[in-house]
Amino acid sequence: MKILVVGTGAREHAICQAVHEDAELYSYMSNQNPGITKLAKEYYIGSEMELESVRDKATAWGVDLAIIGPESPLEEGIVDLLQETGIDCVGPTQAAARIETDKAFMRKLFVDHRIGGSVAYGVFDNVEEAGNFIDDFEKDLVVKPIGLTGGKGVKIMGEHLEDGADAKQYVREIIDNKIGGHASVVLEERLVGEEYTIQALVDGSHVMPMPAAQDHPHAYEGDQGPITGGMGSYSDIDGLLPFLDEKSYHDSVKIMEDTVKAVKKEVGPYKGVLYGQFMLCREGPRLVEYNARFGDPEAMNVLPLLKTSFMELCQQVVDGNLKKATFEPKATVCKYLVPNGYPDSGKANSVIKVDEEKINAAGAMVYYAAVNQENEHIYTSSSRALALVAAGETIAEAEEICEQATNYVDGDLYHRRDVGTEALIQKRIKHMQELLSS
Ligand code: GLY
């Protein structure tokens, strides 16, 4: 079987790693990712947003199935185009991808279909009406552009926005400048709790959930600094998290199942990966947002543990007969190494040296992200450079291996040493305990 993976980052490297042994792999990516290059039979360097070009390469290679890594081509309708050409896809249609690309659609779906885990919210295209909502709402709010902003558009009162006046100013900025592509904004109640991710494969009707993971979006240790694409993540041996109990996990999956049913009724079947970002609050799980793709870094917590063939699962997604997969019962820790200055001014075009042999000998894996290979050298871009991932019997064991592996990468890079450490895990557990007893 010929499989095309669209996308260029560590998430896509992990997807390629998961399918390459069972399929003939083709890649369409925007940078020369050294990991994907090694695995693919053929690759093409071009913008993933040039949909006709992706389609033409897919047709020329004669691919049977395409897996779409990032969200932006989904928003543009890459799946619709490839399907019209007769190529099956793991990824939702443009209409179904609105679950990520249109936050107003997603919140309305929860109300119309009485899906659990919803939040109080309002959608506005008028600055004054949004201001009145902010004035009348008695608690802090989160201000979100409706559309995609690469993870940089969400601002929280009490964190990025000092008060209601700041929130109003940001609303005006979003509406005036059409941030996220629309002159409208979603205002949502600010949730208090611990965030976690559940990723699932979906075949239009069935939802096959994977182990939960927790990402670390802040740039610096101790959850300080600006929000990034994610500095690292961990998962636990039982598929839950140290602060996430089994009931809350199952309640979250039920929310995802109800969402998939609702999407089917509204716009047609959802096929692909559904990423649920949840907040475990005092009252139970609340849905923060959906992504229509694997998480980055969270893909690296689940794909390396798959015992079932990922290619077979992809085929089941397409055929609508998705079955349960099995995962190695292991904990994982993923740490991203990023250029100094990231996320505001990451140092680009600097050479990094990655001793893959030593990293593998230490028991860890490398997933290359936004780097570019030219001749023998690997150059940074201004974004995340590479992820190191280790598995172990405990999170502590995986963390130790992962941290050890960071010694085998040289370059003008930094990483968060605290991801997966006992101290940070205990902080999460304590936070949850305090919340539940308050
Ligand atoms: N981990 C955040 C994301 O994938 O969007």
Residues whose N, C-alpha, C, O or C-beta is under 5 A from the ligand:
A	BS01	LIG	D215 G229 G230 F294 G295 D296 P297
